[in-house]
Amino acid sequence: MPNGNVEYIIVINGKPEGPYLLEELKTKYIHPETFVRKPGMDDYKEAHELPELRELFGFGKQITAPQYFASFDQRLLASVIDYFFLTLVFVVLVLLSFVFVREKEQRIMLIFSAMPLIVVAKFIYGSIAEAGEKQGTIGKRLLKIKVTDMEGQRLSMEKSFARNAAKVISIIPLFTGYLASFLNKKQQCLHDLIANTLVIKERLI
């Protein structure tokens, strides 16, 4: 049952108005494409995307095809940010392990053995995060981009793992699979084409 105490901001003629309680929205001209925001939401959504507003106004949920796609440089920077934070975590763990590892040769081996684990951690983290509520890793979230299916919907865990596994094909040989983003309007890399996924920009008001 909808919470009548939740306050909503609505966009009318390009300007935010409110906040309004759910009952107060009945007096406003709300159509399915009206942008709405409530506490806990990172960005505005269209009214038809919120279950309580569909119930209140009798809207049907519409599927809007994504129109704004993340550029190659945005995706690259997001990946750099992800690897920076993951590497930072591994550096801290390796330094802590030095308390127990005294030999110089063993420390060097520990450093080199940790490097492949960063890639594995990125695969696991990316797969889970991109199927999660925010639909993106910390790098993508900072740049306000997210991963979706071809209709702009959240990925299943299976599809997210498949997408990240397909990055191996994009990387070999010489990262040529990433160049595919320059050859199609939706800026999909090869692994996106294989998994039928998109990386889109979040809507801005």
Buried (B, 14 or more C-beta within 10 A) or exposed (E): EEEEEBEBBBBEEEEEEBBBBBEEBEEEEBEBEBBBBBEEEEEBBBBBBBEBBBEBBEBEEEEEEBEEBBBBEBBEBBBEBBBEBBBEEBEEEBEEBEEEEEEEEEBEEBBEEBEEEBEEBBBEBBBBBBBBEBBBBBBBBEBBBBBBBBEBEBBEEEBBBBBBBBBEBBBEEEEEBBEBBEEEEBBBBBBBBBBBBBBBBBBEE
